[in-house]
Amino acid sequence: MIIERTFYAIQCDSCKIKAKNYEGRVFWQDKSRSREEAIESEWHEEKDKHYCPECYSFDELKTT
């Protein structure tokens, strides 16, 4: 039997790598979980764009 399923991943809008959690998992069954895992892995979300830690640097002195 073939079953079709949809999975979600977060991809860096700059370098195109996919976010991984600490276990190396990339795909999730829902959008919110993929977003949560990326944020926990130090990814940055700005509007509808996502950036890996290599492509985004946060200025700790800057207040927003």
Backbone hydrogen bonds, N-H to C=O, Kabsch-Sander energy under -0.5 kcal/mol:
donor,donor_aa,acceptor,acceptor_aa,energy
3,I,1,M,-0.5
8,Y,28,W,-3.3
12,C,17,I,-3.0
13,D,50,H,-3.2
16,K,12,C,-1.2
19,A,10,I,-2.8
21,N,25,R,-1.9
24,G,21,N,-2.0
28,W,8,Y,-2.6
34,S,30,D,-1.7
35,R,31,K,-2.1
36,E,32,S,-2.4
37,E,33,R,-2.5
38,A,34,S,-1.8
39,I,35,R,-2.3
40,E,36,E,-2.4
41,S,37,E,-1.1
42,E,39,I,-1.6
43,W,38,A,-2.2
44,H,51,Y,-2.8
46,E,49,K,-2.6
49,K,46,E,-2.1
51,Y,44,H,-2.6
55,C,52,C,-0.9
56,Y,52,C,-1.0
59,D,57,S,-0.5
60,E,58,F,-0.9
62,K,59,D,-1.5
